[in-house]
Amino acid sequence: PPWLTRITERINEKSGLFPSSINHVLINEYLPNQGIMPHQDGPAYYPVVTILSLGSPVVIDFIPHPNLSCRVGAHGNSAEDKISDQEAAVMSSCEWLDNFHPFSIILMPRSLLIFKDMVYSDYLHGIKDSEVHRCNGAVNVTNVQNHGVVQHSSGSVKGLDSDDTVICRANTRVSLTCRVVTKVYKSIFKF
């Protein structure tokens, strides 16, 4: 639709990072307690992705791909230590090669996140299924503290301390994930 074409043209023009015009937009709606498991967008969209966030702020976590761990630590060595949550297993049981370390970014309403190169190919990204997101370690927490979205935890939420900085997701969030699909098949379905 024309309104979406205007958005993607502006992103393409201002960023100058896409190899051609954006031809794929995935629109997702997330309720306050919904997220998305850690994943990669795959080779079909390489080398760059943008995410336009609308609605509620959220914390997105970037976790080095499991193939970048060089040594398993004290956890995860035996069958009894297996952790079902992939993210927890990746973050707690590995030491990372070189400078590959987990990090988080706060996505504010109307913000545009652009990631490419090593962050695209060597990291998984995901959002926790929770109405409250801890953002103490987010790389941009100091940039958003003056916007009134981050607050100190009361300590009443399980797993949070009273000195944790958090975002409370009270509203729905909509994300527009904009990418270029290099190989597009026309008339793939014949009826």
N, C-alpha and C positions, 0 to 999 in steps of 0.2 A: 504493500500500500504506500501511497505518496508520503505520509507522515513518517514511515519507517525508512523510506529511501532518503529523505532529508537528513535523518539522524545518521545513517550509515555513511552517506556522502560527507557529512561534516567530520565524522570520526576519521574517515580515510584521509580527507584533505588536511586536517589539523595534525594528525599523527605522522603521516608520510611513511608509515611502517609496513603497509600491506603491499603485496606484490601486484595486486590488481584490485578492482572494486569489490567491496564486501558483498557476498552473494548468499550468505547463510546467517540467519539470526534465530537463536533458540530463546524463546520467551518462557520463563518459569515463574510461577507464583508460589511463595512459601508462606505458610502460616507461622505465627510467632514461635512455635516449638518445632518447626521443620528445618532440616538442613539437607546436606547432600554428602554422601560418603566420600572419603578421599579417592580421587581418580585423576587420570590424565585425559586430555581431549583427543589424543591419538594422532597418528601421522597424516590423516586426511586434511587436517586444518593447519598443519605446521607452516610457517614459523611463528605466527603471532595470533593472540586472542585478546579481545577487549570485553570487559564486563561492565555494563552500565547498570548501576544499582538505583532502584527507586523504592520509596517506602521506608520501612524500618531499617535502621543501621544494623550491621552484623559484623562478626569477626570471621575472616576466612583464614584458614590455616594452610601453610605450605609445608609439606613433609618430604624429605629426600626420598626418592624412589628406593625401595628395599634393595635393589641391586647395588646401591652405593654404600651399603654397610660393609665394613671390612672385618668386623669381629663381633660376635655375639657376646654380650656381657653376662652378668650373673643370672638374668632372667631368660627364659625361653630355651634353656639347654636340654630339657627333658620333656617327655610327653605330658607330665603333670603340670609343667609350667606353661603350656600352650595358652595363649590369650586369644579369645575369639574376636575381640575388637581389633581389626587390622591396624588402626591408627595407634592405639595404645601399645601394641606389640612393636611397631616400628619405632615409636618415640622412646620407649623405655628400655629396649633390649639391645640397642645397637650403638656402636661408635661409628661416626661417619668419616668417610674419606675426606681428606683435605678440609675445605671450608664449607662442606655441605651440612647445614644445621637447620632444624625446623625453625620457622618464623611465622608470625601472624600479622595481618593487616586489618585495620578497621575500615569497612566500606561504609561510607556515609551516604545518605540519600543524595541522589544526583551526582554521585562520584563516578569516575571512569577509571577502572583498573586495566592497565595494559601489561600483559606479560608475554615474554618471548624468549628465545634462545635457551639458556640452561634452565631457567625457571619453568619454561614450557616442557622441555624434554626430560629433565632430571628430577622433577618434583611432582608429587601428587598434591592436589588442592581439594579442600573440602570445608564444610560448615557443620558444626555440631548441632544435633537435634536438641535444642534447649532454648527456653525463653530468656535465659540469663547467660551471657557470654563473658568469661573472664578476659580482660584485655590488658592486664598489667604489662605483659611482654610484647604487645603489638608495636611494630616498628614506628607507627605514626600516632601513638597514644597522646603524646604531648601536643601534636597538631590539632587534635579534636577535643581536647579537654575544655576549651573555651566555648564549645558549641552546646554544652548542656546535655549531651547524650551519655557521657560516661559519669559514673557515680561510684561512691564507695559502697561495698557490700555491707549489709547489716549483720552478716554472719548467720542469717537465718536460713540460707539456702545450703542444702547438703553439699559438702565438698568445697565450700567457699569460706575464706577467712574474712573477718571484719575489715581488714586492711586491703582486701582485693579491690581492684578497680573493675567495674562491670558495665555492661550495656544490657538494659532490659528491653527485650523485643516485644513491644506492646501491639505493634501493627503488622499487617501483611507486608512482605517484601516481594518486589518483582525484579527479576534480573533479565537483561537483554544481553545474551552472549553473542558477540558479533565476530564472524570468522570468514575466511575465504576457503571455499571448497575448490580445489584445483581441477578436479575431474567431475564434471556434471553430466549425467546421462539424461537425455531428453527422450520422452516417450518410452520409458522403461516398462511401463505397464500397457499391455494391449488388451482391449476388451472386445 
